[in-house]
């Protein structure tokens, strides 16, 4: 899964800290939670896993 994080610079001008968590790439057969933005655009919210 590719994730693009948009980070804003802190107000004091210091460096940004990336606290994002990244999952492995999706494979055929993976179950995901999606949100439909339009007829042709979808957002993958999360990968569904069994514990």
PDB file of N, CA, C and O in Angstrom:
ATOM      1  N   UNK A   1       0.850  -1.162   0.000  1.00  0.00           N
ATOM      2  CA  UNK A   1       0.000   0.000   0.000  1.00  0.00           C
ATOM      3  C   UNK A   1       0.897   1.225   0.000  1.00  0.00           C
ATOM      4  O   UNK A   1       1.822   1.322   0.806  1.00  0.00           O
ATOM      5  N   UNK A   2       0.633   2.141  -0.881  1.00  0.00           N
ATOM      6  CA  UNK A   2       1.387   3.394  -0.922  1.00  0.00           C
ATOM      7  C   UNK A   2       0.610   4.442  -0.135  1.00  0.00           C
ATOM      8  O   UNK A   2      -0.596   4.604  -0.321  1.00  0.00           O
ATOM      9  N   UNK A   3       1.295   5.135   0.724  1.00  0.00           N
ATOM     10  CA  UNK A   3       0.664   6.166   1.541  1.00  0.00           C
ATOM     11  C   UNK A   3       1.427   7.457   1.352  1.00  0.00           C
ATOM     12  O   UNK A   3       2.650   7.490   1.487  1.00  0.00           O
ATOM     13  N   UNK A   4       0.708   8.523   1.039  1.00  0.00           N
ATOM     14  CA  UNK A   4       1.344   9.836   0.911  1.00  0.00           C
ATOM     15  C   UNK A   4       0.886  10.670   2.096  1.00  0.00           C
ATOM     16  O   UNK A   4      -0.308  10.917   2.262  1.00  0.00           O
ATOM     17  N   UNK A   5       1.814  11.097   2.903  1.00  0.00           N
ATOM     18  CA  UNK A   5       1.486  11.909   4.075  1.00  0.00           C
ATOM     19  C   UNK A   5       1.723  13.378   3.753  1.00  0.00           C
ATOM     20  O   UNK A   5       2.776  13.750   3.234  1.00  0.00           O
ATOM     21  N   UNK A   6       0.748  14.193   4.061  1.00  0.00           N
ATOM     22  CA  UNK A   6       0.898  15.643   3.895  1.00  0.00           C
ATOM     23  C   UNK A   6       1.173  16.202   5.278  1.00  0.00           C
ATOM     24  O   UNK A   6       0.332  16.121   6.173  1.00  0.00           O
ATOM     25  N   UNK A   7       2.357  16.769   5.443  1.00  0.00           N
ATOM     26  CA  UNK A   7       2.740  17.272   6.755  1.00  0.00           C
ATOM     27  C   UNK A   7       2.907  18.784   6.690  1.00  0.00           C
ATOM     28  O   UNK A   7       3.356  19.330   5.682  1.00  0.00           O
ATOM     29  N   UNK A   8       2.544  19.439   7.761  1.00  0.00           N
ATOM     30  CA  UNK A   8       2.706  20.883   7.841  1.00  0.00           C
ATOM     31  C   UNK A   8       3.878  21.201   8.748  1.00  0.00           C
ATOM     32  O   UNK A   8       4.155  20.492   9.716  1.00  0.00           O
ATOM     33  N   UNK A   9       4.542  22.257   8.419  1.00  0.00           N
ATOM     34  CA  UNK A   9       5.673  22.704   9.211  1.00  0.00           C
ATOM     35  C   UNK A   9       5.183  23.244  10.548  1.00  0.00           C
ATOM     36  O   UNK A   9       4.189  23.969  10.582  1.00  0.00           O
ATOM     37  N   UNK A  10       5.843  22.918  11.636  1.00  0.00           N
ATOM     38  CA  UNK A  10       5.456  23.495  12.926  1.00  0.00           C
ATOM     39  C   UNK A  10       5.555  25.014  12.900  1.00  0.00           C
ATOM     40  O   UNK A  10       6.353  25.580  12.153  1.00  0.00           O
ATOM     41  N   UNK A  11       4.744  25.664  13.715  1.00  0.00           N
ATOM     42  CA  UNK A  11       4.709  27.136  13.714  1.00  0.00           C
ATOM     43  C   UNK A  11       6.048  27.751  14.103  1.00  0.00           C
ATOM     44  O   UNK A  11       6.337  28.887  13.727  1.00  0.00           O
ATOM     45  N   UNK A  12       6.871  27.013  14.854  1.00  0.00           N
ATOM     46  CA  UNK A  12       8.170  27.563  15.265  1.00  0.00           C
ATOM     47  C   UNK A  12       9.246  27.363  14.195  1.00  0.00           C
ATOM     48  O   UNK A  12      10.400  27.741  14.398  1.00  0.00           O
ATOM     49  N   UNK A  13       8.866  26.760  13.043  1.00  0.00           N
ATOM     50  CA  UNK A  13       9.816  26.592  11.950  1.00  0.00           C
ATOM     51  C   UNK A  13      10.697  25.370  12.070  1.00  0.00           C
ATOM     52  O   UNK A  13      11.570  25.160  11.228  1.00  0.00           O
ATOM     53  N   UNK A  14      10.490  24.545  13.107  1.00  0.00           N
ATOM     54  CA  UNK A  14      11.294  23.341  13.289  1.00  0.00           C
ATOM     55  C   UNK A  14      10.959  22.268  12.261  1.00  0.00           C
ATOM     56  O   UNK A  14      10.089  22.449  11.410  1.00  0.00           O
ATOM     57  N   UNK A  15      11.662  21.156  12.358  1.00  0.00           N
ATOM     58  CA  UNK A  15      11.430  20.079  11.398  1.00  0.00           C
ATOM     59  C   UNK A  15      10.161  19.309  11.748  1.00  0.00           C
ATOM     60  O   UNK A  15       9.723  19.294  12.898  1.00  0.00           O
ATOM     61  N   UNK A  16       9.580  18.669  10.732  1.00  0.00           N
ATOM     62  CA  UNK A  16       8.372  17.858  10.913  1.00  0.00           C
ATOM     63  C   UNK A  16       8.747  16.481  11.443  1.00  0.00           C
ATOM     64  O   UNK A  16       9.851  15.992  11.203  1.00  0.00           O
ATOM     65  N   UNK A  17       7.831  15.868  12.156  1.00  0.00           N
ATOM     66  CA  UNK A  17       8.017  14.507  12.638  1.00  0.00           C
ATOM     67  C   UNK A  17       6.943  13.636  12.015  1.00  0.00           C
ATOM     68  O   UNK A  17       5.754  13.935  12.131  1.00  0.00           O
ATOM     69  N   UNK A  18       7.351  12.558  11.355  1.00  0.00           N
ATOM     70  CA  UNK A  18       6.412  11.645  10.714  1.00  0.00           C
ATOM     71  C   UNK A  18       6.075  10.533  11.691  1.00  0.00           C
ATOM     72  O   UNK A  18       6.925   9.698  12.002  1.00  0.00           O
ATOM     73  N   UNK A  19       4.840  10.515  12.176  1.00  0.00           N
ATOM     74  CA  UNK A  19       4.403   9.482  13.110  1.00  0.00           C
ATOM     75  C   UNK A  19       3.463   8.498  12.422  1.00  0.00           C
ATOM     76  O   UNK A  19       2.731   7.766  13.087  1.00  0.00           O
ATOM     77  N   UNK A  20       3.483   8.480  11.075  1.00  0.00           N
ATOM     78  CA  UNK A  20       2.614   7.597  10.310  1.00  0.00           C
ATOM     79  C   UNK A  20       3.051   6.151  10.455  1.00  0.00           C
ATOM     80  O   UNK A  20       4.227   5.863  10.678  1.00  0.00           O
ATOM     81  N   UNK A  21       2.085   5.241  10.326  1.00  0.00           N
ATOM     82  CA  UNK A  21       2.373   3.811  10.314  1.00  0.00           C
ATOM     83  C   UNK A  21       2.061   3.309   8.918  1.00  0.00           C
ATOM     84  O   UNK A  21       1.044   3.686   8.336  1.00  0.00           O
ATOM     85  N   UNK A  22       2.917   2.471   8.381  1.00  0.00           N
ATOM     86  CA  UNK A  22       2.757   1.985   7.026  1.00  0.00           C
ATOM     87  C   UNK A  22       2.553   0.480   7.021  1.00  0.00           C
ATOM     88  O   UNK A  22       3.215  -0.246   7.762  1.00  0.00           O
ATOM     89  N   UNK A  23       1.631   0.011   6.180  1.00  0.00           N
ATOM     90  CA  UNK A  23       1.342  -1.410   6.039  1.00  0.00           C
ATOM     91  C   UNK A  23       2.087  -1.964   4.837  1.00  0.00           C
ATOM     92  O   UNK A  23       2.575  -1.210   3.995  1.00  0.00           O
ATOM     93  N   UNK A  24       2.172  -3.290   4.764  1.00  0.00           N
ATOM     94  CA  UNK A  24       2.749  -3.932   3.588  1.00  0.00           C
ATOM     95  C   UNK A  24       1.873  -3.646   2.371  1.00  0.00           C
ATOM     96  O   UNK A  24       0.715  -3.253   2.516  1.00  0.00           O
ATOM     97  N   UNK A  25       2.424  -3.843   1.174  1.00  0.00           N
ATOM     98  CA  UNK A  25       1.671  -3.649  -0.056  1.00  0.00           C
ATOM     99  C   UNK A  25       0.470  -4.578  -0.081  1.00  0.00           C
ATOM    100  O   UNK A  25       0.523  -5.693   0.438  1.00  0.00           O
ATOM    101  N   UNK A  26      -0.619  -4.109  -0.693  1.00  0.00           N
ATOM    102  CA  UNK A  26      -1.796  -4.962  -0.844  1.00  0.00           C
ATOM    103  C   UNK A  26      -1.518  -6.044  -1.865  1.00  0.00           C
ATOM    104  O   UNK A  26      -0.788  -5.836  -2.834  1.00  0.00           O
ATOM    105  N   UNK A  27      -2.120  -7.218  -1.628  1.00  0.00           N
ATOM    106  CA  UNK A  27      -1.984  -8.348  -2.546  1.00  0.00           C
ATOM    107  C   UNK A  27      -3.364  -8.727  -3.037  1.00  0.00           C
ATOM    108  O   UNK A  27      -4.366  -8.362  -2.420  1.00  0.00           O
ATOM    109  N   UNK A  28      -3.429  -9.456  -4.141  1.00  0.00           N
ATOM    110  CA  UNK A  28      -4.703  -9.957  -4.656  1.00  0.00           C
ATOM    111  C   UNK A  28      -5.369 -10.776  -3.572  1.00  0.00           C
ATOM    112  O   UNK A  28      -4.725 -11.631  -2.963  1.00  0.00           O
ATOM    113  N   UNK A  29      -6.636 -10.536  -3.318  1.00  0.00           N
ATOM    114  CA  UNK A  29      -7.374 -11.279  -2.303  1.00  0.00           C
ATOM    115  C   UNK A  29      -7.428 -10.603  -0.948  1.00  0.00           C
ATOM    116  O   UNK A  29      -8.185 -11.041  -0.082  1.00  0.00           O
ATOM    117  N   UNK A  30      -6.639  -9.534  -0.729  1.00  0.00           N
ATOM    118  CA  UNK A  30      -6.702  -8.802   0.537  1.00  0.00           C
ATOM    119  C   UNK A  30      -8.081  -8.164   0.697  1.00  0.00           C
ATOM    120  O   UNK A  30      -8.697  -7.746  -0.284  1.00  0.00           O
ATOM    121  N   UNK A  31      -8.557  -8.092   1.927  1.00  0.00           N
ATOM    122  CA  UNK A  31      -9.825  -7.444   2.231  1.00  0.00           C
ATOM    123  C   UNK A  31      -9.518  -6.058   2.773  1.00  0.00           C
ATOM    124  O   UNK A  31      -8.714  -5.909   3.693  1.00  0.00           O
ATOM    125  N   UNK A  32     -10.165  -5.034   2.195  1.00  0.00           N
ATOM    126  CA  UNK A  32      -9.917  -3.651   2.616  1.00  0.00           C
ATOM    127  C   UNK A  32     -11.232  -2.928   2.873  1.00  0.00           C
ATOM    128  O   UNK A  32     -12.277  -3.304   2.343  1.00  0.00           O
ATOM    129  N   UNK A  33     -11.164  -1.898   3.683  1.00  0.00           N
ATOM    130  CA  UNK A  33     -12.285  -1.010   3.947  1.00  0.00           C
ATOM    131  C   UNK A  33     -12.128   0.186   3.018  1.00  0.00           C
ATOM    132  O   UNK A  33     -11.094   0.854   3.041  1.00  0.00           O
ATOM    133  N   UNK A  34     -13.142   0.467   2.198  1.00  0.00           N
ATOM    134  CA  UNK A  34     -13.048   1.568   1.243  1.00  0.00           C
ATOM    135  C   UNK A  34     -14.149   2.592   1.477  1.00  0.00           C
ATOM    136  O   UNK A  34     -15.202   2.281   2.035  1.00  0.00           O
ATOM    137  N   UNK A  35     -13.889   3.808   1.042  1.00  0.00           N
ATOM    138  CA  UNK A  35     -14.867   4.887   1.076  1.00  0.00           C
ATOM    139  C   UNK A  35     -14.956   5.453  -0.332  1.00  0.00           C
ATOM    140  O   UNK A  35     -13.940   5.824  -0.919  1.00  0.00           O
ATOM    141  N   UNK A  36     -16.161   5.521  -0.876  1.00  0.00           N
ATOM    142  CA  UNK A  36     -16.345   6.000  -2.243  1.00  0.00           C
ATOM    143  C   UNK A  36     -16.489   7.518  -2.247  1.00  0.00           C
ATOM    144  O   UNK A  36     -17.393   8.068  -1.617  1.00  0.00           O
ATOM    145  N   UNK A  37     -15.585   8.189  -2.965  1.00  0.00           N
ATOM    146  CA  UNK A  37     -15.615   9.646  -3.077  1.00  0.00           C
ATOM    147  C   UNK A  37     -16.506  10.105  -4.214  1.00  0.00           C
ATOM    148  O   UNK A  37     -17.202  11.113  -4.099  1.00  0.00           O
ATOM    149  N   UNK A  38     -16.483   9.357  -5.322  1.00  0.00           N
ATOM    150  CA  UNK A  38     -17.292   9.672  -6.495  1.00  0.00           C
ATOM    151  C   UNK A  38     -17.502   8.380  -7.272  1.00  0.00           C
ATOM    152  O   UNK A  38     -17.144   7.303  -6.794  1.00  0.00           O
ATOM    153  N   UNK A  39     -18.081   8.480  -8.470  1.00  0.00           N
ATOM    154  CA  UNK A  39     -18.307   7.282  -9.284  1.00  0.00           C
ATOM    155  C   UNK A  39     -17.010   6.569  -9.632  1.00  0.00           C
ATOM    156  O   UNK A  39     -17.012   5.358  -9.851  1.00  0.00           O
ATOM    157  N   UNK A  40     -15.903   7.301  -9.687  1.00  0.00           N
ATOM    158  CA  UNK A  40     -14.641   6.691 -10.129  1.00  0.00           C
ATOM    159  C   UNK A  40     -13.492   6.818  -9.124  1.00  0.00           C
ATOM    160  O   UNK A  40     -12.386   6.358  -9.407  1.00  0.00           O
ATOM    161  N   UNK A  41     -13.727   7.428  -7.962  1.00  0.00           N
ATOM    162  CA  UNK A  41     -12.657   7.612  -6.979  1.00  0.00           C
ATOM    163  C   UNK A  41     -13.027   6.951  -5.656  1.00  0.00           C
ATOM    164  O   UNK A  41     -14.132   7.114  -5.139  1.00  0.00           O
ATOM    165  N   UNK A  42     -12.057   6.191  -5.122  1.00  0.00           N
ATOM    166  CA  UNK A  42     -12.228   5.493  -3.855  1.00  0.00           C
ATOM    167  C   UNK A  42     -11.006   5.730  -2.985  1.00  0.00           C
ATOM    168  O   UNK A  42      -9.903   5.926  -3.494  1.00  0.00           O
ATOM    169  N   UNK A  43     -11.201   5.712  -1.676  1.00  0.00           N
ATOM    170  CA  UNK A  43     -10.105   5.808  -0.724  1.00  0.00           C
ATOM    171  C   UNK A  43     -10.054   4.498   0.042  1.00  0.00           C
ATOM    172  O   UNK A  43     -11.076   4.034   0.546  1.00  0.00           O
ATOM    173  N   UNK A  44      -8.877   3.899   0.136  1.00  0.00           N
ATOM    174  CA  UNK A  44      -8.699   2.708   0.952  1.00  0.00           C
ATOM    175  C   UNK A  44      -8.443   3.192   2.379  1.00  0.00           C
ATOM    176  O   UNK A  44      -7.430   3.834   2.655  1.00  0.00           O
ATOM    177  N   UNK A  45      -9.371   2.876   3.281  1.00  0.00           N
ATOM    178  CA  UNK A  45      -9.272   3.330   4.661  1.00  0.00           C
ATOM    179  C   UNK A  45      -8.305   2.469   5.461  1.00  0.00           C
ATOM    180  O   UNK A  45      -7.455   2.983   6.187  1.00  0.00           O
ATOM    181  N   UNK A  46      -8.443   1.152   5.320  1.00  0.00           N
ATOM    182  CA  UNK A  46      -7.595   0.255   6.113  1.00  0.00           C
ATOM    183  C   UNK A  46      -7.658  -1.142   5.524  1.00  0.00           C
ATOM    184  O   UNK A  46      -8.578  -1.485   4.782  1.00  0.00           O
ATOM    185  N   UNK A  47      -6.677  -1.923   5.865  1.00  0.00           N
ATOM    186  CA  UNK A  47      -6.635  -3.331   5.488  1.00  0.00           C
ATOM    187  C   UNK A  47      -7.249  -4.132   6.627  1.00  0.00           C
ATOM    188  O   UNK A  47      -6.914  -3.913   7.791  1.00  0.00           O
ATOM    189  N   UNK A  48      -8.150  -5.064   6.299  1.00  0.00           N
ATOM    190  CA  UNK A  48      -8.811  -5.875   7.315  1.00  0.00           C
ATOM    191  C   UNK A  48      -7.950  -7.105   7.587  1.00  0.00           C
ATOM    192  O   UNK A  48      -7.591  -7.833   6.661  1.00  0.00           O
ATOM    193  N   UNK A  49      -7.620  -7.335   8.855  1.00  0.00           N
ATOM    194  CA  UNK A  49      -6.781  -8.467   9.230  1.00  0.00           C
ATOM    195  C   UNK A  49      -7.458  -9.275  10.324  1.00  0.00           C
ATOM    196  O   UNK A  49      -8.300  -8.750  11.052  1.00  0.00           O
ATOM    197  N   UNK A  50      -7.103 -10.530  10.444  1.00  0.00           N
ATOM    198  CA  UNK A  50      -7.602 -11.395  11.523  1.00  0.00           C
ATOM    199  C   UNK A  50      -6.559 -11.435  12.618  1.00  0.00           C
ATOM    200  O   UNK A  50      -5.358 -11.453  12.347  1.00  0.00           O
ATOM    201  N   UNK A  51      -7.019 -11.450  13.847  1.00  0.00           N
ATOM    202  CA  UNK A  51      -6.110 -11.530  14.987  1.00  0.00           C
ATOM    203  C   UNK A  51      -6.005 -12.944  15.499  1.00  0.00           C
ATOM    204  O   UNK A  51      -5.280 -13.200  16.460  1.00  0.00           O
TER     205      UNK A  51
END
